[in-house]
Amino acid sequence: MRRVRTHTNPLKRFSIEVPDWPNVFEDPKLPFALEFGSSKGEFLIRHAELFPKMNIL
């Protein structure tokens, strides 16, 4: 029987500092929306213009 290789995480060597979210947004008490996209950010910019009372990342 073949030996199973132990899984290693290639991203483990990179540490990511978590942002201090209350200081990132002008008003952290506003609703928050997270956009995952793969384009030029046009949807995100338009959405931010339409909903100025929302924190969008």
N, C-alpha and C positions, 0 to 999 in steps of 0.2 A: 504494500500500500504506500502511496506517495505521502510525503510529509507536507502538511499544510503550512504555508508561510504565515508568519505573524504579521498582522496589519500594522502599518506605520502611517502616521499622519504627516504628509509632506509640509503642511502649513504650521506645524507645531513650533518650528523654530522662529516664526514671525510673531511678535507680540503686537497686539492692537490695543491702543489706548482708547477706552470708552469715553466719548465726549460727555461733558457736563451739560446735559440737555437743558436745564433751566437757564443756562447762560447762552445757549446757542440761539434760542428764539427770543424775539422781542417781548412776547407775552406767552410764557409757557402754559398759562391756564386755558388758552384756546384749544379747540379740538385739534387732533393730530392726524395727519394722513401720511402714509408711507407709499411711495410710488416705485414700483419695479418696472423699468422699461429698458428697451434696447435700441432706442432711436436717438434723436438729437435733443430730446427734452422738450420738444414743442408742446406735447400734451401737458406736461408738468407746468410749463410757463403759462399756458392758457388757463389751466385749472387754478393756478395761483392768482391770476388776474380776476377770474370769476368769483373766487372765494377768498377775499382778503382777510376774513376773520377765521382763518384756519392756518395752522402750522403745517407746512408741507415739506417733506424731505424726499 
